[in-house]
């Protein structure tokens, strides 16, 4: 094969012609890279990757990394785009693939830092172990010299100045680095996604996210959606379970159709992005339907209006509820700041109140309903969240009830002629309805391991307090007994029906 028919990727004459025609627009470094490949100073990316051996569970040992069509296409896309987000079915070798591409870049180009991040540090170490294994199986003439004395469980350095560095799964994991590229594995399952992203995104221009799907209520899902719709600088790649030539309908029947947990298996071995982000356990609020419950509704100037609050520094939430005289509940707005002190949260609520009153004619909220836990005093300040709200003039009311009570009330208001209505701008509450799963130990309540459960908690406190604190709630008459903080009344309302 002639040098003119070679590219960084291998035997792709048409692609090489396209690359040649665009050479004038490439960076000088990229031009030199193509020149070095054409002169056979270094192998093409595909030749390099297919010379590597990786662990093959089916074989039970090391095997050559012979690329499937889908892997080859993904490799090309990752080489052509600086930012890539890969949504994949399980066990398709995509983590090996993205690490192999990074090893290629670290081997033949020096002084490049590659950050490796996963949901736990030990899984980051596993990524680095795979890089070492692939490096050690390369042909000797392509194997980069390791830097002696600069090697550990968290890093691997080459004599040419390139380096792989494992990052801990913390909120500021990449803040002190300036990297050539960041590789984020199983991002959908990482804790502190928003904080992690705020640290990684400015630290590396080149970012490669590879993950199976988890749920709609996370940053990875948002990144995927924007990329798949062409609304970001990320290239979206989806790899279904059918990408493996070893899998057929019989395999799918055995591993998915007949699996003990079919919904989970469908998500892990997805046929399309919708399946990849589906709930593994089923939705808790399975009666919620955007066509029924999400509508453009006007704020009424003569309806009773309440704030419903969930305290918290990381994920505070306030939803605004209006009730008609027929008992129908409208959620007309939400305020969901991140990393706000209680004082900042209260000030934000007041500012949000003023905006809604001035721009939409909303009446001044009559009451603020909140979590009884707000009575607990901070050990450092000896002040409770409710006391801080009182000082700001919000005067919250909190009455104890079982979590199930609020869940039943919300479920009740999802059915019938007077079902709950949510304004479409209440995006976090809508996402919460579409993502919360039943608690595995108590299926009568929703799971509490979701960053979007806080806004649902706020609504739940409001629903319970409206039901308990307003006389004749379903009679069309509303009488407010006090605007001051009410005492906790544990056990007063333990069953709804």
C-alpha positions in Angstrom: 0.0 0.0 0.0 1.4 3.4 -0.9 2.1 6.1 1.7 -0.5 8.3 0.0 -3.2 5.9 1.0 -2.2 5.9 4.7 -3.7 8.1 7.4 -3.5 8.2 11.2 -6.3 5.7 11.1 -5.0 3.2 8.6 -6.3 2.1 5.2 -8.9 4.8 4.4 -7.9 6.3 1.0 -11.1 8.5 0.8 -10.5 9.8 4.3 -6.9 10.5 3.5 -7.9 12.6 0.5 -10.2 14.5 2.7 -7.5 15.0 5.2 -5.1 16.2 2.5 -7.5 18.7 1.3 -7.9 20.1 4.8 -4.3 20.1 5.8 -4.0 23.9 5.4 -6.5 24.3 8.2 -4.8 21.9 10.6 -2.4 22.9 13.3 1.3 22.6 12.6 1.6 19.8 15.1 -1.2 17.8 13.4 0.5 18.4 10.0 3.7 17.0 11.4 1.9 14.0 12.8 0.4 13.1 9.4 3.8 13.6 7.8 5.4 11.2 10.3 2.7 8.6 9.7 3.1 8.9 6.0 6.9 8.4 6.3 6.3 5.3 8.4 8.1 6.8 11.4 5.1 5.8 13.6 2.3 3.3 13.0 -1.2 4.4 12.2 -3.6 4.6 15.1 -5.5 1.5 14.0 -2.2 -0.5 13.5 -1.1 0.5 16.9 -4.3 -0.5 18.7 -4.5 -3.8 16.9 -1.0 -4.6 17.9 -2.0 -4.4 21.6 -3.2 -7.3 23.7 -6.1 -6.9 26.1 -7.9 -9.1 28.6 -10.6 -11.1 27.0 -13.2 -12.6 29.4 -14.5 -15.0 26.8 -11.0 -16.3 26.0 -9.9 -16.2 29.6 -6.6 -14.4 29.1 -4.9 -12.0 26.8 -6.0 -11.6 23.2 -5.1 -9.3 20.3 -7.3 -6.2 20.2 -8.8 -6.9 16.8 -11.4 -4.2 16.3 -15.0 -4.8 15.4 -16.6 -2.4 12.9 -18.3 -0.4 15.7 -15.1 -0.1 17.6 -13.2 1.0 14.6 -15.8 3.7 13.8 -15.8 4.9 17.4 -11.9 5.0 17.4 -12.0 7.2 14.3 -14.6 9.5 15.7 -12.6 9.9 19.0 -9.5 10.7 17.0 -11.3 13.3 14.8 -13.1 15.1 17.6 -11.5 16.7 20.7 -14.6 16.2 22.8 -16.5 12.9 22.7 -19.3 11.4 24.8 -19.8 7.7 24.4 -23.0 6.0 25.5 -22.5 2.3 25.4 -23.9 -1.1 26.3 -21.8 -3.1 28.8 -18.7 -5.1 28.0 -18.0 -3.8 24.5 -14.3 -2.9 25.1 -14.9 0.9 24.9 -12.8 1.7 28.0 -10.0 -0.3 26.6 -10.4 1.5 23.3 -10.3 5.1 24.7 -7.3 4.2 26.8 -5.5 2.6 23.8 -6.0 5.8 21.9 -4.6 7.8 24.8 -1.6 5.4 25.0 -0.9 6.0 21.2 -0.9 9.8 21.8 1.3 9.5 24.9 3.8 7.1 23.1 4.6 9.1 20.0 4.0 12.7 21.3 5.7 14.0 24.4 4.8 16.2 27.3 1.1 15.3 27.3 -0.8 14.8 30.6 -3.7 12.4 30.5 -6.1 12.5 33.5 -8.0 9.3 34.4 -11.2 9.6 36.4 -13.8 7.1 37.4 -16.4 6.8 40.1 -13.9 5.5 42.7 -10.2 5.8 43.0 -9.7 2.0 42.8 -11.5 2.0 39.5 -9.1 4.8 38.3 -6.2 2.6 39.4 -7.8 -0.2 37.3 -7.7 2.1 34.2 -4.1 2.8 34.8 -3.4 -0.9 35.2 -4.9 -1.5 31.8 -2.7 1.2 30.3 0.4 -0.5 31.7 -0.8 -3.9 30.4 -1.3 -2.6 26.9 2.0 -0.8 27.0 3.8 -3.9 28.0 2.2 -6.0 25.2 3.3 -3.5 22.4 6.0 -4.5 19.9 9.3 -3.4 21.4 10.0 -0.9 18.7 6.7 1.0 19.5 7.0 0.8 23.3 7.8 4.1 24.9 10.5 4.2 27.5 9.2 4.4 31.1 10.6 7.1 33.4 12.4 5.3 36.3 11.5 6.6 39.7 8.3 8.3 38.6 5.8 5.5 38.8 3.1 4.6 41.3 -0.3 3.2 41.7 -1.7 6.6 40.7 0.6 7.6 37.9 2.7 6.3 35.0 5.3 8.5 33.2 7.3 8.2 30.0 10.8 9.5 29.3 9.3 11.7 26.6 7.4 13.7 29.3 4.0 12.2 28.7 2.1 11.0 31.8 -1.0 9.3 33.0 -2.5 10.5 36.3 -5.3 8.9 38.2 -7.7 11.3 39.9 -9.7 10.8 43.0 -13.5 11.0 42.6 -13.9 14.2 44.5 -15.6 17.5 43.8 -12.4 19.2 42.8 -10.6 16.3 41.3 -8.8 18.1 38.4 -8.7 21.7 39.6 -4.9 21.8 40.0 -4.1 20.3 36.6 -3.6 21.6 33.1 -4.0 18.5 31.0 -3.8 17.5 27.4 -6.8 15.2 27.8 -9.2 13.9 30.4 -10.7 10.4 30.2 -13.8 10.0 32.4 -15.0 6.4 32.7 -18.6 5.6 33.9 -19.4 9.2 34.4 -23.1 8.5 34.9 -22.3 6.6 38.1 -19.9 9.2 39.5 -20.8 11.2 42.7 -20.6 15.0 42.6 -21.0 15.1 38.9 -21.7 18.8 38.7 -18.7 19.7 40.9 -16.5 17.2 39.2 -17.4 18.7 35.8 -16.8 22.2 36.9 -13.2 21.1 37.8 -12.5 18.9 34.8 -14.0 21.0 32.0 -11.6 23.9 32.2 -8.6 21.6 33.0 -8.5 19.8 29.6 -9.6 20.9 26.2 -9.9 17.2 25.1 -12.4 15.3 27.1 -13.6 11.7 26.4 -16.5 10.5 28.5 -17.4 6.8 28.2 -20.3 5.4 30.2 -23.2 3.1 30.3 -26.5 4.9 31.0 -28.0 5.3 34.4 -30.8 7.8 34.7 -32.1 11.0 33.3 -31.5 13.0 36.5 -27.8 13.6 36.1 -25.2 15.7 34.3 -24.1 12.9 32.1 -27.6 12.6 30.7 -27.7 16.4 30.1 -24.3 16.3 28.3 -25.5 13.4 26.2 -28.8 15.0 25.2 -27.1 18.3 24.1 -24.4 16.4 22.2 -26.9 14.1 20.4 -29.0 17.2 19.5 -26.0 19.0 18.1 -26.2 21.7 20.8 -22.7 21.3 22.2 -19.1 20.8 21.0 -19.2 17.1 22.0 -19.5 14.3 19.5 -22.2 11.9 20.6 -21.5 8.2 19.9 -23.9 5.4 20.9 -22.8 1.7 20.9 -25.6 -0.8 21.2 -25.4 -4.4 22.5 -25.5 -5.6 18.9 -22.0 -4.0 18.2 -20.4 -7.2 19.3 -20.2 -9.9 16.6 -20.3 -12.5 19.4 -23.9 -11.5 20.4 -27.0 -12.6 18.6 -30.7 -13.0 19.4 -30.1 -16.1 21.4 -27.5 -14.3 23.5 -30.0 -11.5 24.1 -32.7 -13.9 25.2 -30.4 -15.5 27.7 -28.8 -12.3 29.1 -31.7 -9.9 28.9 -35.1 -11.4 28.1 -34.7 -14.1 30.7 -32.7 -12.1 33.2 -33.9 -12.0 36.8 -34.2 -8.2 36.5 -35.2 -7.5 33.0 -35.4 -3.7 33.2 -31.9 -3.5 34.6 -30.6 -5.9 31.9 -32.3 -3.8 29.2 -30.6 -0.7 30.5 -27.2 -2.3 30.7 -27.5 -4.0 27.3 -29.3 -1.2 25.6 -30.6 -1.3 22.0 -31.0 2.5 21.9 -30.3 5.6 24.0 -33.9 5.5 25.5 -33.3 2.1 27.0 -29.9 3.2 28.2 -31.4 5.8 30.4 -34.5 4.0 31.5 -35.3 3.3 35.1 -33.9 -0.1 36.2 -36.5 -0.5 38.9 -39.5 1.3 37.3 -40.5 4.8 38.2 -42.0 5.5 41.6 -44.4 8.1 40.2 -45.4 5.9 37.3 -48.7 7.8 36.9 -46.9 11.0 36.0 -47.4 11.9 32.4 -46.1 15.2 30.9 -49.0 15.3 28.5 -51.4 15.5 31.5 -49.4 17.1 34.3 -47.2 19.7 32.5 -49.0 22.7 31.1 -48.4 26.4 30.5 -50.6 27.8 33.3 -50.9 31.4 34.3 -50.2 32.5 37.9 -53.5 33.5 39.5 -53.6 36.7 41.5 -56.5 35.5 43.7 -55.4 32.0 44.5 -53.8 30.9 47.8 -50.0 30.7 47.3 -47.5 28.8 49.3 -43.7 28.2 49.4 -42.6 24.6 49.9 -39.0 24.3 51.1 -36.3 21.7 51.5 -33.2 22.9 53.4 -29.7 22.0 52.4 -26.4 23.5 51.4 -25.7 21.4 48.3 -29.3 21.0 47.0 -31.8 23.3 48.5 -35.2 23.6 46.8 -38.3 25.8 47.0 -41.4 25.2 44.9 -44.3 27.6 44.6 -47.8 26.1 44.9 -51.1 27.7 44.2 -54.4 26.0 45.2 -57.7 26.6 43.5 -60.9 26.7 45.5 -61.8 23.3 44.0 -58.7 21.8 45.5 -56.6 21.6 42.4 -52.9 22.2 42.9 -50.6 24.1 40.5 -46.9 24.2 40.9 -46.1 27.5 39.2 -42.4 28.0 39.8 -39.3 26.6 41.5 -36.1 28.0 42.9 -33.3 25.4 43.2 -29.9 26.9 44.0 -26.7 25.0 44.6 -24.2 25.4 47.4 -26.1 28.2 49.2 -26.0 28.8 53.0 -29.4 29.0 54.6 -29.2 32.8 54.7 -28.3 32.9 51.0 -31.2 30.5 50.3 -33.6 32.7 52.2 -32.4 35.9 50.4 -32.8 34.1 47.1 -36.3 33.0 47.9 -37.3 36.6 48.7 -35.7 37.8 45.4 -37.6 35.1 43.6 -40.8 36.1 45.3 -40.4 39.7 44.2 -39.7 38.7 40.6 -42.8 36.5 40.4 -45.0 39.2 42.0 -43.7 42.0 39.7 -43.5 40.0 36.5 -46.4 37.6 36.8 -48.8 39.2 39.3 -48.4 36.4 41.9 -49.8 37.3 45.3 -47.5 37.3 48.3 -47.1 33.7 49.5 -49.2 33.1 52.6 -47.0 30.6 54.2 -43.7 28.7 53.9 -43.9 24.9 54.5 -40.7 23.0 55.3 -39.0 20.0 56.8 -39.3 19.6 60.6 -35.6 18.8 60.6 -35.2 22.5 60.1 -35.7 22.9 63.8 -32.4 21.2 64.5 -29.7 23.7 65.6 -26.4 23.9 63.8 -23.6 22.7 66.1 -21.3 25.5 65.0 -23.7 28.4 65.0 -26.3 27.1 67.6 -29.0 28.4 65.1 -31.5 26.4 63.2 -32.5 26.8 59.6 -36.0 27.7 60.7 -34.7 30.5 63.0 -32.7 31.9 60.1 -35.8 31.9 57.9 -37.8 33.6 60.8 -35.2 36.4 60.9 -35.7 36.9 57.2 -39.5 37.1 57.6 -40.4 33.8 55.9 -41.8 32.2 59.1 -41.8 28.5 58.0 -44.3 26.0 59.3 -43.3 22.3 59.7 -45.4 19.4 60.8 -44.1 15.9 61.1 -45.6 13.0 59.1 -44.4 9.7 57.7 -42.6 10.0 54.3 -45.2 7.6 52.9 -48.0 10.1 53.8 -46.5 12.7 51.4 -45.9 10.1 48.8 -49.5 9.0 48.9 -50.8 12.6 48.7 -48.7 13.3 45.6 -49.8 10.0 44.0 -53.4 11.0 44.8 -53.0 14.3 43.0 -51.6 12.7 39.9 -55.0 11.1 39.1 -58.5 12.3 38.5 -60.1 15.2 36.9 -58.3 17.7 39.2 -54.8 16.3 38.8 -51.7 18.2 39.7 -50.5 20.7 37.1 -46.8 21.7 36.8 -45.5 24.7 34.8 -42.9 23.5 32.2 -40.3 25.8 33.6 -40.2 23.7 36.8 -37.6 21.5 35.1 -36.0 20.0 38.1 -39.4 18.9 39.6 -40.4 17.4 36.2 -37.1 15.6 36.0 -37.6 14.3 39.6 -41.0 12.8 38.7 -39.3 11.1 35.7 -36.3 9.7 37.5 -37.2 8.7 41.1 -37.3 5.0 41.7 -38.9 3.1 44.5 -36.7 2.6 47.5 -35.4 -1.0 47.4 -36.1 -1.6 51.1 -39.3 0.4 51.3 -41.1 0.4 48.0 -43.9 2.6 49.4 -41.5 5.6 49.3 -39.1 6.9 46.7 -35.4 6.3 46.8 -33.3 9.0 48.4 -30.0 8.6 46.5 -30.8 11.1 43.7 -29.8 14.8 43.6 -33.3 15.5 42.3 -35.1 14.1 45.3 -34.7 17.4 47.2 -37.2 19.3 45.0 -39.6 16.4 45.4 -39.1 16.5 49.2 -40.0 20.2 49.1 -43.2 19.4 47.2 -44.0 16.6 49.7 -43.6 18.9 52.7 -46.0 21.3 51.1 -48.6 18.7 50.2 -48.5 17.3 53.8 -48.7 20.7 55.5 -51.5 21.9 53.2 -53.5 18.8 54.1 -52.8 19.2 57.8 -52.5 22.9 58.4 -55.4 24.3 56.4 -58.9 23.6 57.7 -61.5 22.3 55.2 -58.8 21.7 52.5 -61.2 19.9 50.2 -64.3 22.1 51.1 -63.2 25.1 49.1 -62.6 27.2 52.3 -59.1 28.0 53.5 -58.5 29.4 56.9 -55.0 30.1 58.0 -54.7 29.9 61.8 -51.3 31.6 62.2 -48.3 33.0 60.2 -45.8 32.0 62.9 -43.8 28.9 63.2 -45.9 26.0 64.3 -44.6 23.3 66.7 -43.7 19.9 65.5 -46.7 17.6 65.8 -45.2 14.1 65.5 -47.7 11.4 65.0 -50.6 13.8 64.3 -51.1 12.6 60.8 -49.7 9.2 60.2 -52.1 7.8 57.7 -53.9 9.4 54.8 -56.6 6.9 53.9 
